[in-house]
Amino acid sequence: MIAKKAMLIDVSKCIACRACQVACKQWNQLPAEKTHFTGSYQNPPRLSATTWTLVNFIEPEDGETRWLFRKQQCLHCTEATCVLVCPTGAAKRREDGIVIIDQEACTGCKDCIESCPFNTPQYDPETGTVRKCTFCLDRVENGLEPACAKACPTGAITFGEREEILQLARKRQSILAEKNPADAPRIYGEKELGGLGVMYLLPEKASAYGLLENPRLPIRNVVFKWIVGIIPAAAVLYGIRRYLREKKTVAGVKSDSGGD
């Protein structure tokens, strides 16, 4: 059995140096984006088809002057909605838990974009496909950690087998809890959506970091896609059965005529 891979992002160690952003761009040969100042140090302003990891700069509206930082990327969900709704099978979840989008099979229908609760997949008008973080699959398959984890200077990003990463998260959680017993940090992704491939250690509530407190599968989207997919199939099956039935009837009529 192949061990599932996972990443832990300890936001308490993140200094927003953005080395992970640069490393992701360099390793995956993703072009830079032309941007302009929007009033935030966050740059680019959002994920895109050529920006697969992004450090969010968040200013809490609590009257204090401070920053919260979060590395945003694909969370490689166990219950991955992109995989559930993909009509071509381009979105796949591997045995090691890494979720990929096969660029050869992707038609750019954007169903995965509409269904992802974390707004991760992004459409690329240049290729006509949807793209996102691959967990540096080429590196992982050769025994290396993703480029972002390799570049992080503070140890905020750790990559490895999921069970080991989870143990590390719990150990770090207990250390931080000792410093602040009244508010123990949360391991986000331990159980959410069946367990995420990217987990966060959050000292504050998830929503403060732009994450859903209780992420859920967008059932309506999944069911709708299932219905949309099954109706044409049912229609085709009905048509085939009707054709065979009519053909059999015609054959029977001809046989009776020949007997006379």
FENRAVEN-V608386 format. One record per backbone hydrogen bond with DSSP energy under -1.0 kcal/mol. CO is the residue of the C=O (numbers start at 1). NH is the residue of the N-H. Records with the same first field share a line. If there is no record, write none. Layout:
BEGIN
CO->NH / NH
END
This chain:
BEGIN
4->162
6->160
7->199
8->158
9->11 / 201
10->13
18->22
19->23
20->24
21->25
22->26
23->27
24->28
25->30
51->48
54->72
56->70
58->68
60->62
68->58
70->56
72->54
75->197 / 198
78->80
80->84
81->85
82->86
90->102
92->100
94->97
96->5
98->94
100->92
102->106
110->114
111->115
112->116
116->119
122->131
124->128
129->124
131->122
136->139 / 140
137->141
139->142 / 144
140->143
146->150
147->151
148->152
156->10
158->8
160->6
161->165
162->166
163->167
164->168
165->169
166->170
167->171
168->172
169->173
170->174
171->175
172->176
173->177
174->178
175->179
176->180
180->183
186->188 / 202
187->190
188->200
189->196
191->194
192->195
193->79
195->78
197->7
199->9
200->188
201->11
202->186
205->208
206->209 / 211
207->210
217->219
218->222
219->223
220->224
221->225
222->226
223->227
224->228
225->229
226->230
227->231
230->234
231->235
232->236
233->237
234->238
235->239
236->240
237->241
238->242
239->243
240->244
241->245
242->246
243->247
244->248
245->249
246->250
247->251
248->252
249->253
250->254
251->255
252->256
253->257
254->258
255->259
256->260
END
